[in-house]
Amino acid sequence: MKKIMMGDEAVARGAYEYGITFAAAYPGTPSTEILENIAKYKEIYSEWAPNEKVAVEAAIGASIAGARSLAAMKHVGLNMAADPLFTFAYTGVNGGCVIVTADDPGMHSSQNEQDNRYYAKFAKIPMLEPSDSQECKDFVGYALDISEKYDTPVLLRLTTRVSHGKGVVELGERQNGEMKPYKKDIPKYVMVPANAQKRHVVVEERLKALRQLSEEIYINRIEWNNREIGIITSGISYLYAKEVFGDEVSILKLGMTYPLPSELIKKFAEGVKKLYVVEELEPYIEEHVKSLGIKVIGKEILPIVGELNPGIIRKAIKGHELEHISVDTKVPGRPPMLCAGCPHRGVFYVLKKKKVPVLGDIGCYTLGAAPPLEAMDTCVCMGASISGSHGFQKANEHNGRKQKIFSVIGDSTFFHSGITGLIDIVYNKGNAVPIILDNRITAMTGHQHNPGTGKTLMGEESPEIDIAKLSEAIGVKRVRIVDPFNLKEVENAVDEAMNTDDTMVIVAKGPCALIPPRPQGECRIDQDKCKKCGLCLRIGCPAISKKDGIFSIDPDQCTGCTVCMQVCPFDAIEKVR
C-alpha cells in the first residue's frame, strides 16, 4: 500500500513500522507533526514533554530500559537537549534511539538559522539526512539498526521542506516492538569521570567503525552520468539538484552525513572534471571535501544565508534563469498580527500605555513587538524573558537607575523554561515582574496540550499544573490573576506591580480565541457617535478597519471580546450579541 505523506508524518510511520515503543517531544515548527502523528499509533507510548531536554532524557531512560525510542524537536530545541545528548553519546544505548532535529533554513518560524549538522560532529554520533518522505520513513529504520549495532544514539536531521513536503510512501508492517532485557551496568551508564574517561575511548573506536560504514552504506551512493560536472549534495538540496540537472551531471548523494565518507568522496572527485557542493546554510560538506585536498566550488557561488531552491542553483552553476511571468500588480502587505479576540492584546495595550521595558519570549505573543502595539522590547529564546528581566532589573538597581521591568511569557513556555528564571528572581531578591500569558494551550505550534491544560498528547485526562500556586510555592509574595479582556483589571495589577518592592507575578488567564468552541459575540461601531479618532486601531485588532474615512468592525472576525469598547472614549462601540 502506498500513501502520500508529509516528511514528519513519514517519520512517525517509520517509528511505528520499526518497533519504536516510546516517543517524546516538545512542539516546535517544523517538527511538531512528528509526535502528533506518532500519537495515532497506540502501540507507541507518546508524550509532550515540558521541554526538549526532558524529552531526550526520557527517551534515554526508555532506551536504557530496552525500548526503541525517539525524541523530536526543532533545531533550537537541540540546544537545550545538548546536555544529555553529549553524554548519551558516551553511555550508548540498549534499545535503539533516534534523536530528530528539524532545522529551519530561511527562519520561517524561528529566531535563528543554525545548521545542526555540526551537532553530530560535535557529539560524535552518526547522522542521517533524508531527502523525501519515503526516505524519512526508511531512515528511521536505518537509524535504529545503526543505533543498536554500534551502541550509539543517531541524529536524524530534517529541514523544513523535507518535514512539510509531501511524497509517496510505501507502507510496511510493524516489526516486533519487544523490549530488550535490561542489565545493570554501572561502568557503561554512570558517567562519573572514571567511567566517562573509559567511555570516551569507546566513542573514538566506534567512530572508526562508523567511518567505514559511511563508505559502504547504500544511502551514500554515486549516480554516474555526464562526468564534466559532479555535484556532492544531501537532503532537500539533492532534490533541487535533480530538478535542475536531471541526468546531465554526476551526483554523489549522501544520506549518512556524519561521519562523511572520505574515500567515496575522493573516488567521486577523481571521476569528474569540475566539482561542486550544493548544500544549504553552512559549508559543512564543503569544508570536509577541502580538508581532503580536493578542489571544489561551493559557498563562493551559493548563498550561506537562507534556503536554496532550484532557481538559485540553476543561476549559480548554469549561469541563467528560467523565463518567468511577472505581474505588475501591487499586493497589499499582510503583516502577521494577534488574532481577533486574542487574550494577549489587552495586556500589551496596557504595557505600552505604561511605557515600561518588557522582555519577551517565544510564542504568538512575540507579535506584541509588532505595530501598532510595539510593547515588547526583546525576544531571545524560550524562557529568556523572565531571566533577562531579572538581569535587566539588577543591572539597573546596581547602577542607581530606578525602573520597573516586566516580562511576558506564555503558559507552555513558562513550563518549558520559565520556572527556573522565576526561582532566580525569588532567590536573588529581585522584583522584575513576570506576566504569564496563560491562554490554556500551546497555540503557536497548533494547539498542543501542555502541563497546564489537563490533557496529555494521547488524550488522557491529567492534573492541571496551577501556575499561581506554583509561583506561590516558589516564594512569590504577590500573585495576581487577571482577566486579560478587562483592561482596568490588568492596569490595576500593573500599577500595583510598579509600586511594590515585593516579588510579584501576574497571571493573565484567558483562553486562546481559536480553542473550540470559539467565543461568540460581535461588536459594532455606532457611526453617529464615532469621532474618527483612531484609538480603536491602536489595539491592532484585525477585525477593525478604516476605509474611506469610515471605521468599521468585521462581524465575521469579531469575537466580542470588548477590548475595543474599553478603549473608545466616546462609547461609540457597542456589543450587539
ZASE-100236 format. One record per residue (C-alpha): x, y, z; residue in one letter. Coordinates in steps of 0.25 Angstrom, whole numbers, padded with zeros to 4 digits, always signed. Layout:
REM residues N
XYZa ...
REM end
This chain:
REM residues 577
+0000+0000+0000m +0005+0014-0003k +0001+0027+0003k +0004+0042+0001i +0011+0047+0014m +0018+0059+0019m +0032+0056+0023g +0028+0058+0038d +0017+0048+0036e +0026+0038+0029a +0036+0039+0041v +0024+0035+0050a +0021+0024+0041r +0035+0019+0042g +0034+0020+0057a +0022+0010+0056y +0028+0001+0046e +0042-0001+0052y +0037-0004+0066g +0039+0009+0074i +0030+0008+0087t +0034+0021+0093f +0034+0035+0087a +0035+0049+0093a +0036+0063+0088a +0033+0078+0091y +0025+0084+0079p +0033+0093+0070g +0032+0096+0056t +0035+0089+0047p +0036+0077+0056s +0022+0077+0062t +0015+0068+0053e +0024+0056+0057i +0019+0054+0070l +0005+0058+0066e +0005+0046+0056n +0012+0036+0065i +0001+0038+0075a -0009+0032+0065k -0001+0019+0067y -0006+0013+0080k +0006+0003+0080e +0015+0014+0083i +0014+0022+0097y +0016+0036+0093s +0016+0049+0101e +0018+0064+0100w +0030+0067+0110a +0031+0081+0117p +0044+0083+0108n +0053+0077+0099e +0064+0073+0109k +0053+0066+0117v +0049+0059+0104a +0063+0054+0101v +0065+0050+0115e +0052+0042+0115a +0056+0035+0102a +0070+0032+0108i +0063+0025+0120g +0054+0017+0111a +0066+0013+0102s +0074+0008+0115i +0061+0000+0119a +0062-0007+0106g +0051+0000+0097a +0054+0006+0084r +0051+0021+0086s +0051+0034+0079l +0051+0049+0083a +0048+0060+0073a +0050+0075+0073m +0053+0087+0064k +0067+0092+0062h +0068+0101+0074v +0062+0091+0083g +0074+0083+0081l +0082+0094+0088n +0074+0091+0101m +0075+0076+0099a +0090+0076+0096a +0094+0074+0111d +0088+0060+0111p +0091+0057+0097l +0106+0059+0098f +0107+0049+0110t +0097+0039+0103f +0108+0038+0092a +0117+0033+0103y +0108+0023+0110t +0102+0018+0097g +0088+0011+0096v +0081-0002+0100n +0069-0001+0091g +0072+0007+0079g +0069+0022+0080c +0067+0033+0069v +0068+0048+0072i +0061+0056+0061v +0065+0070+0059t +0056+0078+0049a +0065+0090+0044d +0058+0103+0039d +0066+0109+0027p +0060+0122+0024g +0055+0124+0038m +0040+0122+0034h +0037+0121+0049s +0050+0122+0057s +0059+0132+0063q +0072+0127+0057n +0076+0119+0045e +0087+0110+0051q +0091+0097+0044d +0090+0085+0053n +0099+0076+0045r +0110+0081+0053y +0104+0075+0066y +0106+0061+0060a +0121+0064+0058k +0122+0071+0072f +0115+0060+0079a +0122+0049+0071k +0109+0042+0067i +0104+0037+0054p +0095+0046+0046m +0085+0042+0034l +0079+0052+0025e +0066+0048+0017p +0063+0056+0004s +0048+0052+0003d +0036+0045+0010s +0040+0031+0006q +0054+0033+0012e +0048+0039+0024c +0041+0026+0027k +0053+0017+0023d +0064+0025+0030f +0057+0023+0043v +0059+0008+0041g +0074+0010+0037y +0076+0019+0049a +0070+0009+0059l +0079-0002+0053d +0091+0006+0053i +0088+0011+0068s +0087-0003+0073e +0099-0009+0065k +0108+0002+0068y +0103+0005+0082d +0100+0020+0079t +0089+0030+0078p +0086+0034+0064v +0083+0048+0059l +0072+0049+0048l +0073+0063+0042r +0061+0068+0034l +0059+0082+0029t +0046+0090+0027t +0044+0086+0013r +0046+0071+0016v +0038+0072+0028s +0026+0079+0022h +0028+0074+0007g +0019+0062+0003k +0022+0050-0005g +0018+0036-0008v +0022+0026+0003v +0021+0011+0002e +0016+0005+0015l +0020-0007+0022g +0016-0016+0034e +0020-0013+0048r +0033-0020+0053q +0034-0026+0067n +0034-0016+0077g +0038-0024+0089e +0048-0018+0099m +0062-0023+0101k +0065-0028+0114p +0071-0018+0124y +0084-0022+0131k +0091-0013+0141k +0104-0007+0136d +0110+0004+0145i +0123+0006+0136p +0114+0008+0124k +0103+0016+0129y +0108+0024+0141v +0116+0035+0135m +0125+0039+0147v +0139+0043+0142p +0146+0030+0144a +0135+0023+0135n +0134+0034+0125a +0149+0034+0122q +0148+0020+0118k +0135+0022+0110r +0142+0033+0102h +0152+0023+0097v +0140+0014+0093v +0134+0026+0085v +0146+0028+0077e +0147+0014+0074e +0132+0014+0070r +0135+0026+0061l +0145+0018+0053k +0135+0007+0050a +0125+0017+0047l +0134+0024+0037r +0135+0010+0030q +0120+0009+0030l +0119+0022+0023s +0128+0017+0012e +0119+0005+0010e +0105+0008+0013i +0095+0009+0001y +0089+0022+0005i +0103+0029+0001n +0103+0026-0014r +0109+0031-0027i +0100+0034-0038e +0109+0034-0051w +0104+0042-0063n +0112+0052-0071n +0125+0054-0063r +0128+0068-0068e +0121+0073-0055i +0120+0066-0042g +0111+0070-0030i +0112+0066-0016i +0099+0068-0008t +0089+0063+0002s +0075+0065+0008g +0066+0074+0001i +0078+0080-0007s +0079+0067-0015y +0064+0068-0020l +0067+0083-0024y +0080+0078-0032a +0072+0067-0039k +0061+0077-0043e +0071+0086-0049v +0081+0076-0055f +0073+0063-0057g +0083+0053-0062d +0092+0063-0068e +0102+0062-0057v +0108+0052-0048s +0103+0053-0033i +0109+0048-0020l +0096+0046-0012k +0099+0046+0003l +0089+0040+0013g +0099+0038+0024m +0106+0051+0026t +0113+0048+0039y +0123+0042+0038p +0125+0047+0024l +0131+0036+0014p +0145+0042+0011s +0149+0030+0001e +0136+0031-0006l +0137+0046-0008i +0151+0044-0013k +0147+0034-0023k +0135+0043-0028f +0144+0055-0029a +0154+0047-0037e +0143+0043-0047g +0138+0057-0051v +0145+0069-0057k +0138+0080-0049k +0133+0078-0035l +0122+0086-0027y +0116+0084-0013v +0101+0088-0013v +0097+0090+0002e +0088+0099+0010e +0094+0108+0021l +0108+0105+0026e +0119+0099+0017p +0118+0086+0025y +0121+0077+0014i +0130+0087+0006e +0139+0088+0018e +0141+0073+0019h +0144+0072+0004v +0154+0083+0004k +0161+0077+0016s +0164+0065+0007l +0171+0074-0002g +0161+0074-0013i +0157+0086-0021k +0143+0089-0020v +0133+0100-0023i +0122+0103-0012g +0119+0116-0004k +0127+0125-0013e +0115+0124-0023i +0104+0118-0014l +0098+0126-0002p +0101+0123+0012i +0088+0130+0017v +0074+0125+0015g +0068+0113+0007e +0073+0108-0006l +0063+0106-0018n +0065+0101-0032p +0065+0115-0037g +0077+0119-0028i +0085+0106-0032i +0082+0108-0047r +0087+0122-0047k +0099+0119-0039a +0104+0107-0047i +0097+0108-0061k +0098+0124-0061g +0084+0126-0065h +0070+0126-0060e +0057+0121-0066l +0047+0130-0072e +0036+0135-0063h +0024+0143-0063i +0023+0156-0055s +0010+0162-0051v +0010+0177-0050d +0000+0177-0038t +0003+0183-0024k -0002+0174-0014v -0005+0180+0000p +0005+0175+0011g -0001+0166+0021r +0008+0166+0033p +0005+0156+0044p -0003+0160+0056m -0010+0155+0068l -0024+0149+0065c -0037+0156+0067a -0041+0152+0081g -0026+0149+0086c -0025+0150+0101p -0011+0155+0100h -0016+0168+0093r -0021+0175+0105g -0008+0172+0113v +0001+0178+0102f -0008+0190+0101y -0007+0193+0116v +0008+0191+0116l +0010+0201+0104k +0002+0211+0111k +0011+0210+0124k +0023+0211+0115k +0031+0201+0123v +0042+0192+0117p +0036+0178+0114v +0045+0166+0111l +0038+0156+0103g +0039+0141+0099d +0035+0131+0088i +0021+0129+0084g +0009+0136+0078c +0011+0148+0088y +0024+0151+0081t +0015+0159+0072l +0013+0169+0083g +0026+0175+0077a +0019+0178+0064a +0012+0191+0061p +0003+0197+0066p +0005+0190+0080l +0020+0191+0080e +0020+0187+0094a +0031+0177+0095m +0046+0180+0095d +0053+0167+0093t +0052+0153+0089c +0064+0143+0090v +0060+0129+0093c +0050+0120+0101m +0050+0125+0116g +0059+0137+0114a +0048+0147+0117s +0048+0145+0132i +0063+0142+0134s +0066+0154+0125g +0057+0163+0132s +0063+0159+0145h +0077+0163+0140g +0072+0176+0134f +0066+0180+0147q +0078+0176+0155k +0087+0184+0146a +0078+0196+0147n +0078+0194+0162e +0093+0193+0164h +0096+0205+0156n +0086+0214+0163g +0075+0214+0152r +0060+0213+0157k +0051+0206+0147q +0041+0195+0148k +0044+0183+0138i +0033+0174+0133f +0034+0161+0125s +0023+0153+0117v +0023+0138+0115i +0013+0128+0111g +0008+0117+0119d +0015+0106+0111s +0028+0114+0110t +0027+0116+0125f +0026+0101+0128f +0037+0099+0117h +0048+0108+0123s +0042+0120+0131g +0041+0114+0144i +0056+0114+0147t +0056+0129+0143g +0045+0131+0154l +0053+0124+0164i +0065+0133+0161d +0056+0145+0164i +0052+0140+0177v +0065+0134+0181y +0073+0147+0178n +0062+0156+0183k +0059+0162+0170g +0046+0170+0167n +0045+0169+0152a +0030+0165+0149v +0027+0153+0140p +0013+0154+0133i +0009+0139+0130i +0000+0140+0118l -0008+0127+0121d -0016+0125+0108n -0019+0110+0113r -0012+0104+0101i +0002+0103+0093t -0004+0112+0082a +0007+0116+0073m +0010+0102+0068t -0004+0098+0066g -0011+0096+0079h -0003+0085+0086q -0006+0081+0101h +0003+0085+0112n +0004+0083+0127p -0006+0093+0129g -0017+0088+0120t -0021+0076+0127g -0019+0066+0115k -0008+0058+0110t -0003+0056+0096l -0010+0043+0096m -0023+0049+0100g -0023+0045+0115e -0028+0054+0126e -0017+0059+0135s -0015+0068+0146p -0014+0083+0142e -0002+0090+0148i -0007+0103+0155d +0003+0114+0151i -0002+0123+0162a +0000+0112+0173k +0013+0108+0167l +0018+0123+0167s +0014+0124+0182e +0021+0111+0185a +0034+0116+0179i +0033+0128+0188g +0026+0139+0181v +0019+0148+0191k +0009+0154+0182r +0001+0147+0171v -0010+0153+0164r -0019+0146+0154i -0026+0156+0144v -0035+0155+0132d -0027+0160+0121p -0040+0165+0114f -0043+0174+0126n -0033+0186+0123l -0036+0192+0136k -0033+0179+0144e -0020+0178+0136v -0016+0192+0138e -0018+0191+0153n -0009+0179+0154a +0002+0186+0146v +0000+0199+0155d +0002+0190+0167e +0014+0183+0162a +0020+0197+0159m +0018+0202+0173n +0023+0190+0181t +0037+0184+0184d +0031+0170+0187d +0033+0159+0177t +0020+0159+0168m +0015+0150+0157v +0003+0154+0149i -0005+0142+0142v -0013+0147+0131a -0023+0136+0129k -0032+0135+0117g -0033+0125+0106p -0028+0126+0092c -0039+0131+0083a -0037+0119+0074l -0040+0108+0084i -0053+0101+0081p -0063+0105+0084p -0059+0118+0079r -0064+0131+0086p -0077+0136+0080q -0080+0151+0080g -0080+0163+0072e -0077+0178+0074c -0081+0189+0065r -0077+0204+0063i -0088+0214+0064d -0085+0223+0053q -0093+0235+0059d -0084+0234+0072k -0071+0231+0065c -0061+0243+0065k -0052+0236+0056k -0040+0238+0066c -0034+0225+0062g -0032+0220+0076l -0038+0207+0073c -0028+0204+0063l -0017+0205+0073r -0020+0191+0079i -0017+0185+0066g -0029+0176+0064c -0030+0171+0050p -0046+0172+0051a -0045+0187+0052i -0042+0195+0039s -0043+0208+0033k -0047+0211+0019k -0051+0224+0012d -0050+0230+0026g -0060+0221+0032i -0057+0212+0043f -0064+0198+0044s -0063+0184+0050i -0064+0172+0042d -0074+0163+0049p -0068+0150+0043d -0055+0153+0050q -0060+0159+0063c -0061+0150+0075t -0068+0161+0084g -0056+0162+0094c -0060+0177+0096t -0045+0182+0097v -0048+0192+0087c -0061+0196+0095m -0052+0199+0107q -0042+0207+0098v -0052+0216+0091c -0054+0229+0100p -0067+0233+0093f -0075+0220+0095d -0076+0218+0080a -0074+0203+0081i -0085+0194+0086e -0087+0179+0087k -0099+0175+0079v -0099+0160+0082r 
REM end
